[in-house]
Amino acid sequence: LCFCLGWYTVNSAYGDTIIMPCRLDVPQNLMFGKWKYEKPDGSPVFIAFRSSTKKSVQYDDVPEYKDRLSLSENYTLSISNARISDEKRFVCMLVTEDNVFEAPTIVKVFKQPSKPEIVSKALFLETEQLKKLGDCISEDSYPDGNITWYRNGKVLHPLEGAVVIIFKKEMDPVTQLYTMTSTLEYKTTKADIQMPFTCSVTYYGPSGQKTVHSEQAVFDIYYPTEQVTIQVLPPKTAIKEGDNVTLKCLGNGNPPPEEFLFYLPGQPEGIRSSNTYTLTDVRRNATGDYKCSLIDKKSMIASTAITVHYLDLSLNPSGEVTRQIGDALPVSCTISASRNATVVWMKDNIRLRSSPSFSSLHYQDAGNYVCETALQEVEGLKKRESLTLIVEGKPQIKMTKKTDPSGLSKTIICHVEGFPKPAIQWTITGSGSVINQTEESPYINGRYYSKIIISPEENVTLTCTAENQLERTVNSLNVSANENREKVNDQAKLIVGIVVGLLLAALVAGVVYWLYMKKSKTASKHVNKDLGNMEENKKLEENNHKTEA
């Protein structure tokens, strides 16, 4: 008789050890136990035997299980290094003298597939074109898995003309493992720019269903140009004459256009160039509208206006100009510019409040004049012209005289005016002496003076001569002798006489004093004797008075 248990399933991971308990209670009268598996046609193949008495284990000569089997004392069968071919119906048999007990076990083997990978990726995708994006491949799976595509984390479902998914699987005849491949054909739009695409494989393992995701893939999206723009380089607020200007044309497509047609003002035909076109040393006649367009689509065009700023300055007269004193000199600084310009006048590096105007030139008008103009909004656009004005004049002389309060000297001043600077020379006619050297003042605005101080003994004539490259001028001044000179001499003689008289009187007084002192020494003895007699007489008189009383 055969006593059989129901089906029992053991799940095992590929490469692990399959452990199959016998699930039968061991009878006391057990003779031996066996394990077998059934072929697809139902015929048995015995693989292990264990006697209850000898405690020995015998393994049948089955090549695919050689050195892989292990049968324990409780008749649990272990199969190492699980393979896909181990998916069979195994049966544990316990045999007594009277009965055979069987417990069948179904073995299921699972193999986790490799992490899916997107391969054969497109270098780029073009809008409005259905194109292969790539293949998602997952290898070595058992059983086979299923592949899903995602755009930005959302599942992609087949859509006619926009999303086409082609799935196929292949089994290795040796390992019996599956390789799954899913090809995605996709019609992209500009919304897919920088959008991540992924795929995943869903498979069954010993513990149930699992999913593994691939790395993200981002694709370069090609799309046609929809708009053209034109730029002026370098970006400036203003362009002036002499600048180099580069026009740059851009299309917003991907990849951007590499060539364009550039249209210059007044030229209907475009100039084919790369995305830049350079104008060198521009002039004012380059002002106008500049355009660019696509080569194959001239209607897609962009334009920009360019103004070339200019500044002209004309100073009349300019350079070095020589005029005579008293002349009139009209001066004009004419400005021509692309916009209002500021004008500044300078004289000898000092700013003037207004433009110079000379109706009658003076020496102080001479100097270096500069007319300078600039456009404030245009960096570096300024002009300047200079006028060096020289005012010439023949020497003019004016002489003045001033007498010292003491009356002993007179100061004669020769005032000279002229340019170039006149040289001054003094001459004296008559006797007299020059008290000090000639003294000159600084030469300022065509004027200076020379002065001398004299004390003439008689009437003299002083002549001042001033001479420059234009003319020699002479002027004279009569100077009378000093009237107080004789009085001064008499006073001096009187003073000398008095001094001499005083000296003689002092000498006489000294001699008299000496003679007096000599006589006094001789008479002193007689005086002393007389004085003694007078004292004795005085005492006698006093005694006589007392007696009478």
Salt bridges, closest charged atoms under 4 A:
GLU38 OE2 - ARG89 NH1 2.27
GLU64 OE1 - LYS88 NZ 3.34
ASP86 OD2 - ARG68 NH2 2.50
GLU102 OE2 - LYS36 NZ 3.75
GLU128 OE1 - LYS187 NZ 3.86
ASP135 OD2 - LYS132 NZ 3.01
ASP144 OD2 - LYS169 NZ 2.66
ASP192 OD1 - ARG151 NE 2.57
GLU215 OE2 - LYS115 NZ 2.66
GLU226 OE1 - LYS190 NZ 3.68
GLU241 OE2 - ARG284 NE 2.86
ASP243 OD2 - LYS236 NZ 3.28
ASP243 OD1 - LYS240 NZ 3.22
GLU259 OE1 - ARG272 NH2 2.84
ASP281 OD1 - ARG283 NH2 2.72
ASP312 OD2 - ARG284 NH1 2.98
ASP365 OD2 - HIS362 ND1 3.65
GLU372 OE1 - ARG384 NH1 3.21
GLU377 OE1 - ARG339 NH1 3.70
GLU417 OE1 - ARG447 NE 2.48
GLU439 OE1 - LYS451 NZ 3.85
GLU467 OE1 - ARG472 NE 3.78
GLU471 OE2 - LYS394 NZ 3.50
